[in-house]
Amino acid sequence: MAKAKGDTSTRDLFDVAQLFPVEAPRELTRAMDFNVGIACAMRQAIRESGLSNDGVAARMTELLGYDDDRRITGAQLYAYTAASRDTHTISLVRFKAFVRATGCIWLWDCVLDGEGLTLLQGEEAYHAQASLAEKQGRELLEQARRLRHAAPITVSRRRR
């Protein structure tokens, strides 16, 4: 079925570059710029999750197995998501819990931005593995064809 004239929401099935852009690593940004980007993305994730800072903090505390003495607070999340607070950056383990607590796995793309890496999840990874296996299969078939071409036409079966 053809795409309707003026349709901008239907993606081209064969244009995988739109879905999985291939990039080379870019020059490293300043740490402050990276931290501001992560803080803004985390703020957006809290909004998308529909939870309050306290709700996300409670889920993170549970996911990390922290007791009351080590619990994460809404105020800590506020500090992590404030672009102006350059002394309050989230640790990797807490960031992982934050991603799970909010359900916003797109945050990993923010972390990987500029590294030339693409994050695949679930079935996407199986499709990538299947494509790699098909490519390797084609290469092996081509190698077998070259070997057959180089082999003699008649094979001697004489006793030695």
N, C-alpha and C positions, 0 to 999 in steps of 0.2 A: 504494500500500500504506500502510495506516495504521500509526502508531507503536504499538508494543505497550504495554499498560498498565504503568506503572512504569519505562519505558525513559527513562533520563536521558542516554544517550550519543548518541542520534540527534538531529542538529540539524534544525531546520525549514528546508527548502530555500528558502522564501520570506522568511525572516527574515535579510536581509543585514546588518541592524544588529548582529547577533551577530558576524558575521565581520569587518565593517569598520565599527567604531563611528565615528560622526561627532562630533568634539569641537571646541570653540572653544579657542583658546589660553588657558592658565591663567596666573596670576601667576607670574613667575619665582621659582624656588626659590633659596635661597642657594647659592653656588658649592660650599660644603663639602657640602651635602646632595646636590647633583648628583654630585660626585666620589665620595662614599660609595656612591651608587646604582650608578654605573658600575663601581666596584671590586668590589662584591658580584656584579654581573651577570657580570663577567669571571671571577671565581672559579667561578661556576656553569658558565660556558662551558667552562672548562678541565676541570671534572669531567665534563661531558657529552661532551667530545671524546674522552675516554679516554686522553689524552696527559698526560705530565708537563709541568711548567713548562719543563724543558729541551727537551722535544720540540716544544712550541709555539714556544719561542724560536728553535729551529733552523729551523722552517718559516718563521717571520716573517723571519729573517735572509735566507733564500733568496729569499722573495717580494720583499723590498726590495732585493735585489742587493747587500747589504752584504758587505764583505770581513771577514777575521778581526779586523782592528783595530776595526771598527765593529759587530761582531756583537752581537745581543741575547742576554742571558743569562737563565737561569732566575731568578737573584736579582733582575734588573730586573723581571721579571714578578711576582715575589713583592711587590716594592715597589709596583707598579702596582695590585695586587689587595688590598693591605692598607688597609682603611678608615681606619686610624689614621695613615697616612703621607700627610698632606695636601700635602707638598712634592713628591711623586712622582706626577704625573699624566701620563697617556699622551698623546702628540701625535696629531693626527688621522690622519696618514699611518700611524703605527704601529698605531693602533686599527683602521684599515682592513685592514692586514696581519694583525692579531690575529683579526679576524672571519673572514677567509679561511682562516687557519691552523687555526682551531677548527671552521670550518664552521657556526658559530652565527649565522646572519644575523638571528636575532631580536634580537641586540644593537642593531641599528639602531633598533628600536622603543624601546629604553631611551633612546637618545640623543634621539629625537623626542618622547618622552613629554611631554605638557603643551603641545605646540606646535600641536595641532589638525591634525596631518598624519597621513596614512595611507600606509604604504609598501606598494607593490605590486611583485610580481616575476613575470617571465615571462608566463604565460598570464593571470594576474590583470590585468595591465596591458592586454592585448589585449581582455579582456572589458570593462574600464572604457572603453576607447576605442570599442569597438563600441556600448556603451550611450550614450555621448555622441553618436556619429554618429546613432543612432536618434532621440535626443531632438532633435537639430538638424534631422533630416529631418521629424519631426512639426511642429516650429515653422515650417519652410519651407512645408509643406503647408497649415498654418493661415494663413500669410501669403498664399499663393496663393488660398485660399478667400475671404479678405477682399477681395483685389483683384478677383476675379471678381464678387463681390457688389457692389462699388462701380462696376464697369464698366457702360456702357449696354447695354441688351438688344439693340439693333440697331446694326450697324456700317455706316456709309455708305461705299460704294465708288465714289462719283462722282469724275469727273476734275475737277481743279482748274484 
